[in-house]
């Protein structure tokens, strides 16, 4: 049963129902987003890291891990996979010889553009929603970010 259906039947659903409904909704959206990927060997984690590099520019692996809220060893594996595919490149840090700076390659930038084009269906679906529903989603994004950040 979808959460909206449950809400119409009862005024105050238990938190377990809310958490279950939220998890299922996120899983379904994630599944739909995955089906739109240009290259299925590149995971959503890879795409998120590449989007961060595109948005904020080159950075250290540690800074990227912090942005993505993952442990540095996990980011090391992500970057190794992306580097093997030629999607990111490492360069010496300009002031700290112990560090490297990671940046998107042209191929990485092209892949991000392809991903964005393939996600056009989401933009279309959002256009089909009422203004009120889109505002609800904007508010939900803030709440979800609070859940992630806490």
Residue pairs with C-beta under 8 A, 6 or more apart in sequence:
2 21
3 13
3 17
3 18
3 21
3 22
3 25
6 13
6 17
6 21
7 13
30 44
33 44
33 119
33 122
34 40
34 44
36 115
36 118
36 119
36 121
36 122
37 44
37 47
37 115
37 118
38 111
38 114
38 115
38 118
39 111
39 114
41 85
42 82
42 85
42 87
42 111
45 68
45 70
45 78
46 78
46 81
46 82
46 87
47 112
47 115
48 68
49 64
49 68
49 75
49 78
49 79
49 82
50 82
50 87
50 88
50 104
50 108
50 111
50 112
51 112
52 64
52 67
52 68
53 59
53 64
53 88
53 102
53 103
53 104
53 108
54 104
54 108
54 109
54 112
56 67
57 103
58 91
58 101
58 102
58 103
59 67
59 101
59 102
60 93
60 99
60 100
60 101
60 102
61 72
61 75
61 76
61 79
61 100
61 102
62 72
62 75
62 99
64 75
64 79
64 102
65 71
65 72
65 74
65 75
68 75
69 148
69 149
70 78
79 88
79 90
79 102
82 88
82 108
83 89
83 90
85 107
86 105
86 107
86 108
87 104
87 105
87 107
87 108
87 111
88 102
88 103
88 104
88 105
88 108
89 102
89 103
89 105
90 100
90 101
90 102
91 100
91 101
91 103
92 100
92 101
93 99
93 100
93 101
94 101
104 112
126 134
126 137
129 137
